[in-house]
Amino acid sequence: MALNVRLWCLYNCPQKMKTPPQSPDLNPTEHIWRELEVRARKHNIKTKRELKTVMMEEWMNIDAEITKQLVKSIPKCLKAVVDAKGYPTKY
């Protein structure tokens, strides 16, 4: 029986799945950074201190619903990567 399972896996299971290079689709943090960047660009930032202040303010202004939706989307993103056999996805 164990040999049959091994043979089945050998022919039916991916031996090595490619993963998208630097796959932000699997990293919700990348989406948050993108959101922060979009928000920060709306400010006229001239110094590092201003940048830090703006980033901290905008971080506090990110709605918890955004982060919930990102976490909720992870299973769908993982499925898309598996379906694409590790190649890039639409995410």
JOWO-V634208 format. One line per field, one symbol per residue. phi: phi as a letter, one per 20 degrees, with the letter a starting at -180 (. if undefined). burial: + if it has 9 or more other C-alpha atoms within 8 Angstrom, else -. A space follows every 10 residues. Layout:
phi: ???
burial: ???
//
This chain:
phi: .ffffffffg eddffbefdg flfffdcfff fffffffgff ffdeedcfff gfffffffgf effgffffff ffeggfffff fffelnfgdf f
burial: -------+-+ --------++ --+----+-- ++---+--++ ---------+ +--++--+-- ------+--+ ---+--++-+ +--+-+++-- -
//
